[in-house]
């Protein structure tokens, strides 16, 4: 049976990243149908149709017989990376369809036992350096280019197989985070803890970070930290494929993990779980990629 499934998959001639996108859309569509009574807004139901259209659009690429133009080929190679942002924005209503409410109280209890307090609160109070705060918030903001930086370096240097493997690793890691959020939504300390006080709060990058999150964040998508998971995964992939990228990314990726907690954006356990997920997926993705 597994051989038959794999033969059918291969006959469609989809890229491994295509399959991760299709699987995520399929899983979330099934969950929406199962828990539809818990979803009170019509656009959630519409997302099922959007998912179907997206899947058909991906599958239709297989039936293009003529060679793609350079522009279409570029879009063909890169479109999947855009789903990180699209799926992130779309997951918030889904975080309330299985369980209503958040699991923050559970994370807080675990942290009180492990750390005798909340690292997301006492780190910035213990190290109230404006320079440190600005650096860590810069690292946090770098999340928006980290998943793109290494693929760009690999793609335009002609390392196409490394590019597709890195893209696949990023997608499978991020989509696993999104599915986890559906079953264990955690809002994060930004919604419940006191904000960072002056003088740290006066920093330009600190203010920019929190202003951006106030308008574009997804509540319920804190544990595990997808920021930390992708940062560590990309850093390890850079060490595997391109040492120059590794050197450039190292201060940003490591600072991002610390910055998520220092800036009171994630609980420490969010960051730890994200790092562990990134490490585990780095070890597993080559085998899964070869299977697809």
C-alpha positions as MATLAB code, in Angstrom:
seq = 'XXXXXXXXXXXXXXXXXXXXXXXXXXXXXXXXXXXXXXXXXXXXXXXXXXXXXXXXXXXXXXXXXXXXXXXXXXXXXXXXXXXXXXXXXXXXXXXXXXXXXXXXXXXXXXXXXXXXXXXXXXXXXXXXXXXXXXXXXXXXXXXXXXXXXXXXXXXXXXXXXXXXXXXXXXXXXXXXXXXXXXXXXXXXXXXXXXXXXXXXXXXXXXXXXXXXXXXXXXXXXXXXXXXXXXXXXXXXXXXXXXXXXXXXXXXXXXXXXXXXXXXXXXXXXXXXXXXXXXXXXXXXXXXXXXXX';
ca = [
       0.000    0.000    0.000;
       2.725    2.575    0.855;
       4.419    1.793   -2.473;
       1.149    2.345   -4.338;
       0.620    5.688   -2.555;
       4.149    6.787   -3.365;
       3.736    5.720   -7.012;
       0.559    7.797   -7.292;
       2.308   10.765   -5.675;
       5.252   10.529   -8.038;
       2.927   10.401  -11.042;
       1.728   13.929  -10.191;
       5.300   15.214  -10.459;
       4.892   17.668   -7.581;
       7.798   19.087   -5.627;
       8.217   17.994   -1.989;
       7.311   21.546   -0.895;
       4.095   21.255   -2.931;
       3.134   18.168   -0.978;
       3.688   19.888    2.357;
       1.416   22.711    1.210;
      -1.241   20.272   -0.023;
      -1.094   18.237    3.197;
      -1.468   21.306    5.388;
      -4.470   22.500    3.386;
      -6.005   19.029    3.515;
      -5.515   18.607    7.277;
      -6.900   22.036    8.154;
      -9.847   21.615    5.773;
     -10.777   18.324    7.428;
     -10.486   19.899   10.877;
     -12.696   22.818    9.792;
     -15.372   20.364    8.620;
     -15.165   18.334   11.833;
     -15.298   21.301   14.219;
     -17.406   23.638   12.082;
     -19.993   24.071   14.884;
     -17.335   25.834   16.962;
     -16.588   28.342   14.210;
     -18.987   31.222   14.271;
     -17.804   33.234   11.246;
     -18.612   32.503    7.639;
     -15.139   33.239    6.303;
     -13.796   30.214    8.149;
     -16.129   28.025    6.147;
     -15.087   29.847    3.020;
     -11.513   28.877    3.788;
     -12.401   25.288    2.883;
     -13.227   26.424   -0.634;
     -10.110   28.565   -0.765;
      -8.082   25.548    0.273;
      -9.611   23.444   -2.486;
      -8.909   26.110   -5.093;
      -5.322   26.419   -3.866;
      -4.805   22.660   -4.081;
      -6.234   22.535   -7.598;
      -3.993   25.434   -8.589;
      -0.941   23.593   -7.367;
      -1.980   20.362   -9.066;
      -2.684   22.170  -12.343;
       0.999   23.090  -12.621;
       1.664   19.442  -13.426;
      -0.362   19.650  -16.609;
       1.608   22.529  -18.127;
       3.271   20.759  -21.035;
       5.401   23.584  -22.427;
       8.513   24.802  -20.603;
       7.684   27.620  -18.200;
       8.899   31.130  -18.881;
      11.628   32.401  -16.517;
       9.082   34.436  -14.562;
       6.628   31.545  -14.188;
       9.454   29.203  -13.281;
      10.593   31.641  -10.594;
       7.053   31.828   -9.205;
       6.810   28.041   -9.428;
       9.949   27.650   -7.340;
       9.177   30.341   -4.778;
       5.398   30.469   -4.263;
       5.449   27.994   -1.364;
       7.528   30.334    0.781;
       4.700   32.883    0.681;
       2.400   30.367    2.358;
       4.298   30.909    5.625;
       2.775   34.363    5.899;
      -0.593   33.425    4.383;
      -1.141   30.381    6.601;
       0.033   32.279    9.696;
      -2.583   34.973    9.180;
      -5.254   32.360    8.538;
      -4.655   30.163   11.572;
      -6.040   32.484   14.293;
      -9.746   31.505   13.971;
      -8.683   27.869   13.783;
      -6.993   28.067   17.201;
     -10.433   28.288   18.823;
     -12.270   25.571   16.967;
     -11.072   22.597   19.079;
     -10.694   24.263   22.490;
     -12.118   27.605   23.493;
      -9.670   29.747   25.430;
      -5.913   29.715   25.813;
      -3.449   27.436   27.587;
      -1.296   30.241   29.019;
      -2.109   29.342   32.610;
      -0.599   25.912   32.048;
       2.607   27.341   30.582;
       2.875   29.815   33.466;
       2.530   26.998   36.029;
       5.223   24.963   34.312;
       7.572   27.950   34.198;
       6.999   28.775   37.871;
       8.067   25.247   38.724;
      11.068   25.166   36.376;
      12.390   28.720   36.738;
      10.812   29.842   40.013;
       9.221   32.706   38.105;
       8.683   34.081   34.610;
      11.872   34.640   32.545;
       9.868   36.784   30.124;
       9.309   39.215   32.988;
      12.581   39.185   34.899;
      15.074   39.102   32.000;
      14.484   42.672   30.903;
      14.258   43.788   34.536;
      17.524   42.035   35.378;
      19.384   43.398   32.338;
      17.852   46.847   31.665;
      20.262   47.874   28.913;
      18.831   49.970   26.083;
      21.609   48.796   23.760;
      20.912   45.144   24.569;
      17.169   45.664   24.200;
      17.556   47.332   20.818;
      19.871   44.583   19.568;
      17.497   41.810   20.671;
      14.490   43.568   19.143;
      16.467   43.977   15.926;
      17.101   40.235   15.990;
      13.394   39.642   16.510;
      12.555   41.803   13.508;
      15.126   39.883   11.464;
      12.703   36.959   11.550;
      11.011   38.492    8.527;
      14.114   38.018    6.381;
      15.771   34.943    7.967;
      13.537   32.359    6.186;
      14.179   34.168    2.883;
      17.889   34.951    3.235;
      19.323   31.442    2.992;
      17.017   30.288    0.144;
      17.955   33.426   -1.823;
      21.666   32.764   -1.310;
      21.295   29.157   -2.449;
      18.954   29.860   -5.362;
      21.004   32.570   -7.027;
      24.248   30.664   -6.529;
      22.779   27.791   -8.515;
      22.510   25.400   -5.531;
      18.999   24.363   -6.500;
      18.825   21.065   -4.648;
      19.980   22.740   -1.437;
      17.420   25.474   -2.089;
      14.538   23.019   -2.431;
      15.649   21.042    0.630;
      15.865   24.208    2.743;
      12.477   25.383    1.519;
      10.975   21.993    2.329;
      12.507   22.029    5.821;
      11.130   25.496    6.553;
       7.631   24.616    5.357;
       7.291   21.342    7.210;
       8.588   22.906   10.438;
       6.361   25.961   10.240;
       3.242   24.012    9.251;
       3.751   21.625   12.164;
       3.747   24.668   14.444;
       0.496   25.887   12.905;
      -1.242   22.538   13.391;
      -0.017   22.427   17.003;
      -1.566   25.867   17.617;
      -4.956   24.474   16.646;
      -4.808   21.917   19.467;
      -2.913   23.968   22.068;
      -3.386   27.717   21.566;
      -1.145   29.889   23.736;
      -1.389   33.675   23.470;
       1.964   34.536   25.039;
       3.053   36.997   27.735;
       2.459   40.015   25.514;
      -1.260   39.688   26.196;
      -1.104   39.100   29.936;
       2.092   40.510   31.415;
       3.017   44.104   32.079;
       4.678   45.873   29.164;
       8.379   46.707   29.144;
       8.934   50.001   30.943;
      11.170   52.981   30.288;
      13.903   53.474   29.315;
      13.783   50.237   27.283;
      10.345   51.014   25.894;
      11.645   54.275   24.422;
      13.963   52.465   22.028;
      13.081   52.840   18.355;
      13.317   49.126   17.539;
      11.421   48.180   20.684;
       8.573   50.525   19.754;
       8.630   49.350   16.135;
       8.468   45.692   17.136;
       5.513   46.099   19.464;
       3.679   48.380   17.037;
       4.091   45.786   14.286;
       2.845   42.977   16.511;
      -0.130   45.019   17.648;
      -1.344   45.222   14.055;
      -0.205   41.932   12.538;
       0.236   39.227   15.167;
      -1.857   36.070   15.573;
      -3.194   35.377   19.041;
      -2.822   31.739   20.028;
       0.355   31.080   18.032;
       2.987   31.211   20.788;
       3.822   27.613   21.788;
       6.080   26.404   20.320;
       7.704   29.589   19.058;
       7.766   29.351   15.275;
      10.249   32.244   15.357;
      12.717   30.170   17.360;
      12.015   26.981   15.416;
      12.642   28.559   12.005;
      15.625   30.598   13.218;
      17.443   27.527   14.543;
      16.439   25.369   11.576;
      17.678   27.941    9.049;
      20.896   28.447   11.015;
      21.605   24.702   10.990;
      20.767   24.474    7.279;
      23.194   27.338    6.659;
      25.884   25.402    8.503;
      25.160   22.450    6.212;
      24.967   24.275    2.876;
      26.654   27.683    3.066;
      29.092   28.733    5.799;
      29.052   32.377    4.708;
      25.316   32.505    5.348;
      25.867   30.755    8.671;
      28.301   33.442    9.823;
      25.919   36.216    8.750;
      22.853   34.611   10.316;
      24.375   33.408   13.588;
      24.091   36.656   15.617;
      20.558   37.261   14.356;
      19.203   33.732   14.866;
      20.651   33.290   18.342;
      19.636   36.813   19.339;
      16.129   36.191   18.052;
      15.634   33.204   20.360;
      16.712   35.261   23.389;
      14.847   38.333   22.144;
      11.488   36.560   22.017;
      11.713   36.100   25.782;
      13.526   39.332   26.669;
      10.934   41.391   24.795;
       8.071   39.605   26.611;
       6.806   38.261   23.304;
       7.086   34.570   24.197;
       7.379   32.506   27.329;
      10.741   30.853   27.851;
       9.125   27.458   27.280;
       7.849   28.695   23.916;
      11.420   29.437   22.876;
      12.801   26.179   24.287;
      10.128   24.133   22.523;
      10.787   26.037   19.290;
      14.536   25.395   19.475;
      13.972   21.696   20.141;
      11.548   21.465   17.227;
      14.042   23.184   14.931;
      16.815   20.784   15.942;
      14.594   17.704   15.576;
      13.306   18.759   12.171;
      16.846   19.485   11.005;
      17.676   15.874   11.772;
      14.519   14.469   10.168;
      13.808   16.549    7.091;
      16.444   14.968    4.769;
      14.786   11.573    5.195;
      11.257   12.945    4.707;
      12.411   14.987    1.707;
      13.887   11.922    0.017;
      10.664    9.992    0.633;
       8.602   12.664   -1.120;
];
